[in-house]
Amino acid sequence: MLKKIVLGMLVFCFIFGGAYVVWLQKEVKLNQEVVNILKLVPAYDPNIQQTAFFYANGFDALADVNPSVLGKERYDLDWKLYLANPDAQKNSQNFSAITAQQIDYKIFWSKEDKKLIAEIQDHLNSADYTETSFWNENKTAINALLGQKQFLLDRYQQLIHQPNYQALIQTPTANSPYTLYFDTHILFLANLYLKGSTDNVLAYIHLKLDRLNHNLNSVDKALIIVQVNQAIDVLNILAQHQSKQIQLPQLNAEQLSSEKQAAYEMRNNYYVFKNIDDRLKRASDQTAGLAKLWGKIYTPFAFDFNQSMNQAYLNYQPYIEVSKLPYSKFSVKINQIELPKQKKWALRNNIGNILNQVGGYDWAQEILQPRLLDNKIQVFNIINSKQNLDVAIANKSKAGYVFIRNRNQLCVENPFKNRQQLNKRSQQDSCIYLYSKS
């Protein structure tokens, strides 16, 4: 009797094991949603001649170097090295004479420059920055810095005026000089403020808002939103002091959507998962006999590229859907988003499953930032118009907006309820200060 039980168990294990191996070998198809979102990010094209595309990666060139040339060489080499060997690191010896001039960021600013730029940013971010003596006391130093860094301001001016500009299509190892972009923006905005021209600041805001219609990764989009926020504060105080009625366009559905930035995150997942997939396939190809057979059985248990990509998409899908909703529904749904839970252990694709658990994060503040900017634009338009404030606030409230009004500012309440889960910038209400016109 015992022998029959043992034999039966062995037969069952053999059948189950065979069925499991067959199931492991079954191809998992890439979901059409994944295919569609990956298509939103253009693939690498060595023949691209669009100046602004290469300008971005060469922005930190020295004053006597053409950044469009430097950017193209860096970018093409970055891709060449990656395609030759994904594990290869950038080697400065592979760069030509011109790219060997890639400089240390610290060369651009002295400690005194950085201190002054930080103080300018603090005043641009404060409610009463124009009422302080800071600008008069530091006008000479600021003008001197503007003169010294004129080549950076010219470069920045050229970049933002590119009619066909699109964000740099990131290579797997590219490092864009975002800190330099932002510091140059601070200097550029300070220069506009000191000139006191509402038209110039308004034109700058329109250029930045236009960028939100293009392909942008998360860092690009977040950077532009911060820049527009600061520029609106500058425009607001200039407009109020000069008694000008100025209106800004509300963000459109494409600008509010997180689909394009999620596409870049999916592209990053593609690079990571493809690297793992290639490694496992190379390891399998280099073996023979039973080891090769075992590799074919083990590989899908450890990792499946398509299934990993399908799982990754689940981390973004709920946020993409909510980001496209009208505000009345968005303000409710953003507090109800639940990510599909990834299993701690799976019968197949264990490595991919673990990576998706590590890589998945809460995108609430990513989809919240464009809404907070849009709300700020609403408040700006209400204050800087001929509308009756009470009537304008009541009309907007019908669409789901909650207004907060006090003597010094008018705000739209942040729709996210659990603010402690967000970073400091995402916790804020969308506010515009009211200044005296004297």
Secondary structure, DSSP 8 states (H G I E B T S, - for coil): -HHHHHHHHHHHHHHHHHHHHHHHHS-----HHHHHHHTTS----TT---HHHHHHHTTT--TTS-HHHHHHHHHHHHHHHHHH-TT----GGGS-TTGGG---GGGT--HHHHHHHHHHHHHHHSTTGGGSSHHHHHHHHHHHHHHHTHHHHHHHHHHHT-TT-------TT----HHHHHHHHHHHHHHHHHHT-HHHHHHHHHHHHHHTTS---HHHHHHHHHHHHHHHHHHHHHHHHTT---------HHHH--HHHHHHHHHHHHHHHHHHHHHHHHHHHT--HHHHHHHHHHHHHH--HHHHHHHHHHTTHHHHHHHTS-HHHHHHHTTT-------SS-SS-HHHHHHHHHH----HHHHHHHHHHHHHHHHHHHHTSSS-HHHHHHHHHTTT--EEE-SSEEEE--S-S-GGGS-TGGGS-EEEE-----
